[in-house]
Amino acid sequence: TFDLATSDSGIPTFERPSVGELLLRIRTGSASDCDVPDCPTTTILKASDGVLRRASADTGAEYPALSPIKTTGEMPGVTEVLSRLMPYAFADIDDLVPSAKGGHIPFLIALTAVARPRRVVEVGTLRGAGFLAICQSIFRNALESEAIAISSWSVGADQADEYRNTFETSRFLTRKYASFAGFLRQQHDVAADRFSDGSLDLLLLDGFCEDVPLRRALEIWLPKLSSRGLLIVHDTNAHKGPFGVWRVWDDIAAEYPALAFPHAEGLGLACIGSDAPAEIVELCRIAGENRHLKSLLYQHFERLGDMSAELFSRRYDMAQSEARAQAEGAQAEELSWLKQEVESLRADNGQLREVLQGKLAHAIPG
């Protein structure tokens, strides 16, 4: 059994509550043991009266509905919205994995910081670029949030080599967020039964190429959004091959306040809840009514995504170079020590030889 919440990752995390108060997420068995796509290899242990009890699949929803939060005060202006959103977007990326969606990481970090979702679910996680971005924002901004990634982490045979060990890699990178983040390795329609209606403030849908499966996922998951609910959909600007997400997104954008970034295959944001965060609603209004500001907003986050990825890559290369230099320095130091030991042993050997020769000379009659 791999204990995700209490294992020592060697990376600082929030101060942990007592075991009786902590929601532990553990993975039972190994990924290779689960050949059935909806095999629930992630199990939830919840604390009740200080005693940990296993929550079985037939106990109903494990994630209750969130309390309503009414939006108060006047709608913020354009300047206020942008001044709140932009500073968060310049945060360094802590975890970057190979992904065509990496260009949206700065926006996801900023969105999470401003919207302050109490519970986040990403459906269709693979490498986890977006999920890690949200976890980073929760961690850095000390938000009272929990995040759950839901996926079977299975791909076709033609992609097996490219996506080998993606679940293990995602789980490893997320260990430092174990106090609030976890995984459900299930088909999303099975995992949905764990969540009550109104239990999510932020829902991300990824990995849907064709419009029919996406529409089915929306039927299942949109009721799970709270009155503050926000929806993120990936690949809204992908038009090659079987991709049909854009058709579904057009319908969503026609019904709810929304915006869609065209870069990195596209990312759509929609304010589904009746009391969605005012700053995000206003951001969508800006994008819909002011073409000039929308263009600047899109260009800003596209460029920022590219620059952030490049900066992370350079930081990573520098860290690797420093690690190699330290390793080479340690090897050089060890080699110097070994040389000194060899010289010392040679000297000792010479002295021993002289002693033995002297003793032999006295022992053998002349």
N, C-alpha and C positions, 0 to 999 in steps of 0.2 A: 504494500500500500504506500503510495506516494502522498505525503501530507503537504499539500501546497501552501497551507496557511502558516504552519509552524516551522517548516524547514528553514535552515539557515542559509540564506542566499549570499551573505557577506555584503549585502547592500543595505544602507540605512532605509528604514521605512518609518511610518507614523508610529507613535507609541501604541503598543497593542493593548487592548483590554484584556481582562482575565479570560481564561478558557471558557468559563461558564457564560460569558457574555458574547463571546466571539462566534460569528458565523464561519464555520470551517468548511473549506471546500477541498475534498480529497478525490483523487482519481483512483478507482479500484481496478486492479488488473493492469494490463498493458494494451496499447493500441492494437497490437498484432492479434490480441485475443478477440477482437471485435470485427468479425467479417460482415455482420448484419448492419446496414447503414444506420438503423435507429437504435443500436445497442447503446444504452446509457452508461458509458464508462465513467461519467462524472456523477458523483453522488453528493447530496447535501446533508450535512449534519447540523442540526439546529439545537440551540440551548433552550431548555425548558426547566425552570426551577433549579438552575445550576447543574442539570444533568444533560449530557449530550445524548440525543436520540436520533436514530437513522430515520430520515424522511423517505418513505417508499413512494413508488410512482403512483400508487392508487390512493394517496391521501388527499388528493385534490390540489388546489393552488397553494404553492409555497410562498409566492410573492404577492402580498395583499395590495389592494387598491391604495393609492396615495391620497392624502387629504387634499381637498381643494385649496388653492391659493388664489385669491382674487387679485387682479391687477389694479393697483390704486394709483391715483394721481394722474396728471396729464401725460399725454403721449410725448416722449422725448423728441427733441428736434434732431435734425440731421447732424449738426456739429456734435451734440452730446453722444449720439449713437456711435459715430465714427471715433470719437475720442475715447470711448470706453472699449471699443472692439480692437482698435489697431495696436495698442501697446502689447496685448497678449500675443498677437500674431508674430511678434519679433522674438519670441522665446527660442532658445536653442533647442534643436530636436535631440532628445535623449536616446531614442531608439528608432533606427531607420532600417527597414527591411526592404528587399527588392520588391517593388510594386509599381504598377503603372499609375496607381492612385496617390503616389507620394506627393504629388504637387498640391494636394488638398490638405496636407497636414497642418500648415499654419492656420488655415481657416477653422479646422476642426478644433484645434487647441483654443483659439479665440472664442469660438462659439460656445464651447463647454464652459469656459471661464465666465462668460457673460450670462448665459442661460442658467447655469448652476443646477443642472438636472439632478434629481434625487435618486433616480434609477435609470440606467442606460442599458439597452440591449442592442447588440449587433448580430443580425442574422446573416449567415453566409460567410463568416470569417474564414480566411484561408491563411495568408501570411500575417495578417493582423496589423497592417500599417495604420489604418484608421482607429482600430481599437486601442492600440498602444498610444496613439496621439491623445485620445480621450483620457486614458488612464494617466498619462503624464500631466495633463491639465488638472485633473482631479487631485493628483498628488501635490503638484507645485502650489496650487491655490487653496489647499486644505479644505476642499469641498466635502460636505457631508453627503456623499454619493456612493452608490455601488454600481459596478459594471459587470455585465455577463455577456460572454461571447458564445454564440450558439451556431454549431455547424457539425456536419459529419466528417469534415476534413478528408473527404474522399474525392478523387479525381479520376478521369478516364485513363486507360492504359497508355494513351499517347502522351499524357502529361505526367506520368508517374515519376520519371527521372527528374523533371524540372521542379516538382513540388514534393520531393522526397523529404520525410521527417518534418513537414511544416507544423504539425500539431506539437511535436516535441519542442521545436524551436520557439513557437509562440508561447508555450507554457513556461519555458525557461526564461524568456525575456520578461514575462509578466510576473515572475516570482517576487520582485521588489514591490509589486502592487497587491500582494496577497491579502492585505488587511481589508481590501474592498473589492477585489476583482476575482473572477473565477470563470469556469468554462462549463458548458453543457454539451457534451459530444453526442448529439442526437439529431435526427431530422427535425427541422424547425416546427413542423406541424404537430409532432409528438411533444416537443418541449413546450409548446404554447400552452398546454394544459397546466403547466406549473405556474402560470401567471394569471392573476385576476384581471378582469376588465378595469381599465383606469390605473394600472400599476406601473406605467412607464412614463417618464418625462421626455425621454429621447430614444428614438428607434432608428437604427441604421439598417438598410437592406442592401446587401451586396451579393454578388455571385449569380444574379439572375440575368440571363442573356435574352430569353424570349419573353414576349409580353404576357402570354397565358400563365406561366408559373408565377410571374410577378404579381399579376392580378389576384391569383389565388393566395399568395402570401399577404397581400394587402387586406383581403377579406378576413384572414385569420388574425393579423396583427394590429390593424388600425384600431379595433375596439380596445386593445390593451393600453392605448395612449390615454394619459390623464387630461384634465382640462388645460394643463400647461404643455401638452404634448407637441413635440417637434418631430418631423420626419426627415431623414436623410436618405436619398437614393443615389447609388453610384451608377455610372455608365449611361447617363442621360444624353450624352452626345456621341455615343458609339453607334455607327450606322452600318458597319461592315457585317457581312455574313448573316447569322441568325439574330443579331442584336435587334431587339424591338422595345427596349426600355423607354426609348424616347416617345413612343406612342402612348404608353401609360402615363409618362410624366406630363405630356401635354394635357391629358385629362385632369391630373392632379392640380396642375398650375391654373387651370381654368376654374377650379372650385375653391382653392385656398390661397391665402397670401403666400407667394413663393418667389424664389429666385433660383437660377441655375447657372453655375460656372461652366463655361464651354471647354476649358483646358483639361488635360489629363483624363480624357474620355468622358468628362462631364460629371458634375455633382449637383444634385438638386436638393434644395431645402424648402420645406413647406411647414407653415404654422397650422397644425391640425386642430389643436385645442382652442376652446373659446376664450381661455385666459392665458394664451401663450405669452411668454415674456415680451413686454412692450418694446424693448430695444430690437428684438428680432423681427417683430411684426413691422416696425418702422423701417428696418433695413430692407425687408421685402417690398415695402411700399416705395422706398427710394428707387430700388432697382426697377420697379414697374412703371414709375412715373417720370423719372429723370434719366433720359438716355445717356447724357453726358456723364453724370455721376456713376451710372451703372457701368459704363465703359471703363472709367477710372478704377472703380472697385474691382472689376474683373481683371484688368491689367495688373493692378497692385498685387492681388493674391496669386496670380499666375507667376509673376516675376519673383515674388517672395518665396513661393514654393520651390522654384528652380534654385534660387540663391541659398535657401535653407538646406536643400539636399546637397548642393555643392559644398557648403560650409561643413556639413556633417561628414561628408566624404573626406575632406581635407583633414578635419580633426581626427577622424578614424585612422587615416594614413599616418598622421603625426604620432598618434598613440602607438600604432604598430611599430613605427620606426624607433620610438623611445623604448618600447619593450625589447626590440631586437638589440638596441644599443646596450640596454641594461643586461640582457642575457649575454651579449658578447663581452661586456665588462666583467660580469661574474665569471665567465669562462676564462678570461685572461687572468683574473685574480686567482682562480683555482689553479690554472696552469703554472703561475708564478709560485704558488705555494707548493705544488707538486715538485717543481724543479728544486726548490729549497729542501724539500724532504729527501729528494734523490741525492742531493749533495751531502746532506747530513748523514744519510745512510751510507754513502760512499766513505765518508770520513770515519764513521763508526766501524765500517767494514775494514778500513785500513788499519785502524788501531787494534781491532780484534785480530787481524792477521799478524801484526807485529807481536802481540802478546802470545799468540799460539806458536809463532815461530820461535820466540824466546824460550817458551816452555819445552818445545820439541828439542831445541838445542841443548837444554840442560838434561833432558830425559835420555838423549842418545849419547852413549859414550864416545869420546873422541878417539 
